């Protein structure tokens, strides 16, 4: 900036005003400064600016690795919200590796991101000791909640969503309803299963042995789980998959057996990823407000930056039923 100021014959503060456009500068002076910037090929240092104002205008986000499109859609919502609020997003994928996770967190914190957004499971998450070394950097947990009471948490009401999905199948006349559960170390997975069980109990329906199968929230997990269900002596006439990615695998298993959806087996998903509406038939599912999830996460972080002493919040979003063609009316 000193070199630019010297070449343009102005003060360094004037150069700063031109670059940041935060004070009035006459057109003639502004032109001189811009010409000097062009001749010297000068670019402002974001690092120097962040050190001066103690703010980097960046948000760090960590997620576990997954082929589940739900993650990418949530990330899109977070990135869009960051952009609209003048922030940049740095995304780290932990690939389910604890060492990589800790290294990524250290990198983000050392780069002085203004806040962290994390999507982990209860058994794959950073220690609170790691985060406590940087007490001024707020963190928001999305979808899963390993640090209840210590950080802001944003999640959907998975129990209500699981109950809503099962109730829709029951209302359409299905009685032999199976459930493909997600990983048992994820609270959202077990809450959806609890919702399924509650709906079956309230309807007076017994869950036959073998009708609850554990998956992994991935395409392949849904395929394997549905193959197990189809091998039962009495196969189900409907299945509730704990997420849409597993529901895609369910479709493949049903297709391999020469069966039809929903004529032979109805399929219910969860998440409402974009792919759901393009399956044949389109997937009936539970909609998670992914854009709202991302927007709320960023706004919660910004609120925390303004008021660091505010009490930690747990914000729960209400899921919605999206009816499409994979669930028919059973006679």
Phi, psi and omega in degrees: 000325178295320178296318178296315181298318181296316182292323182276348181072035180228179178276161178295328178295324177295319177300317178299318180296322179292315183295315184270348179053044183248000175219159178289132173225133183299155182299322182293317179293318179300320179294319177300316181295317180295323176296316179295321177299318180294318181294323183270356182054046184276137174232131179300146179269111178296327179296314180297320179296318182295325178294325182287317184261359180058041180204132183257349183058034177233148176239134176262140179228131178240132177227157172281152182290139178194147173275359180294118181299342179306319181298312183297325180289324175294316180299319178301317179295319179295314182297319179297318179293322176300311182300316182295337182256010176081024179244159174250151181249131172250117185257132176237131178255121185278344180057027179069012183257124185295318179297317179296322178298311181296322178294320179296318180297314179300319180298313180296317182291322178291332176280000175060047171300152182284338180192165181237141170239129185228139175235098182230174171262169180295334182256007174218084183206156180291155177286150177296334177297321179297313181291330184290344177288346178234067188296339183278351182261112182286154179227140176240130176266128179250135172076309178245156191225075180283343186241053181304131176089347183251336180222161174292140184231135177231124182207165176269163179277086188294326179297312179298319180298316179295321179292318180298318180297314182291320179299323178296318178298318179296317180297332180273005173101003181277142182235324178268083187252121177262163180226126173261110187273150173281187180304136184287352177267010178247124181301317181300325180295310181291329178292322177294321176297318178298321177296319177299313181296320181296317180296319178295319180296315181295332179273358180073025182258135178272140176268108182298156178299134180091357182275352174248114184238137180273130175246202184223015182067015179244165179303311184296326179295322177293321179298310182296316181296319181291327176298323176296317181294322181289341180273355180291152179304321175237103184288155178289157175260358175204151178222135175256110177272134186295346171202167185292328179299315177293327178297326176297317176296324177299316178305315183295318180296319179294319178298319181297332179272002180073021179263166183241149176248128000263007187301319180263319180215129174274148181231130176241135179249194179203130177123321184060055173291162183300325181298333187303321184282350182255000174288165178240111353285164177304143189276126168286132190205175175258123184277125169261129181285081188294320178296317179295325178299313179293317181296318181293324179298315180293315180297324178294320176297315181295322176296321179294325178296324180283328184226077185298336184270359181296148181294141180300142183247150168241109184255123185246124179265144183270124178286163181227146177279132175243111184270124175227213190265357186277353176236117179257183177268114182277129181299000000 
